Amino acid sequence: MRYPLFTYIKTGLEVTMSEPHEEKGKFGVRVYFERWNDEHDSFDSMDMWIPDGKMEHIVGFSSVEVFDTPHG
């Protein structure tokens, strides 16, 4: 099951998370990022396993969007 965390109104990016569970011997949560892409008529998506913090299953997001961290 996924639980909503927040939605960025400007971009339509929705962020949800899984229930805490174990994956590959580690306990944590999976965070999902999705947004509608009119150009492709489908969703852009990616997810991250926390505590590792590595983005995985990246579809439609640019490398800048995946790896750039906002400052300020």
N, C-alpha and C positions, 0 to 999 in steps of 0.2 A: 504494500500500500504506500502511496505517496502523500505527503503532507505539504500543503502550500506554505511557503515562507514569505515571498513577496513578488510583486509584479512591477517592472519599470514601465510606467505609463507611456513615456516618450518613445520607447523602442518596442514595447510589447513583450519584452523578455520576461518569462515566467520562471521562477526558481522554486523548486520543490525538493523534498528530501524523503528518504526511506526511513523506515523504522530502524533503530539500532540492530545490527546483526553481525554475524561473523562471515568474512570472506577470506579464503586462502589463509586461514589461521590467524587473522587479525579482526578485532572487534571495532566497529565504527558505523558510519552512515554514508550513504551514497547521495550526493547532491546532483540534481538534474537541472539543466538550463535549456529552455526551449523558446522559440519565437517563430511566428508565422513569416514566411518569405513569399510575397506575392509573385516575385519574378519566377520562382520555381514551383509555385502552387503547392507548397509542402512546408513542413517544419524544418528549421535549422535546429540542431540539438547537439549536446555534449553532456558528459557527466564527470563527476569527480568523486573518488573514494577518499573520505576523511577518516583517518589522520594523514594519509600519504600526500594528498593534495595534487595528484597528477591528473590532468584532464585526459579523458578517454572517449572513444566512440564519437569523434568530432565530425559533424556533418554540417556544412554550410557556413561555419564560422571561419573568419580569416585568422592567420597566425597572430596578427596584431590583437585581435579580439580575444584570442585564447590566452596569450602570454603577457599582454600589456596590463599593468596594474595601475589604477588611478591613484594620483597623489594629491594631497591637499586635504 
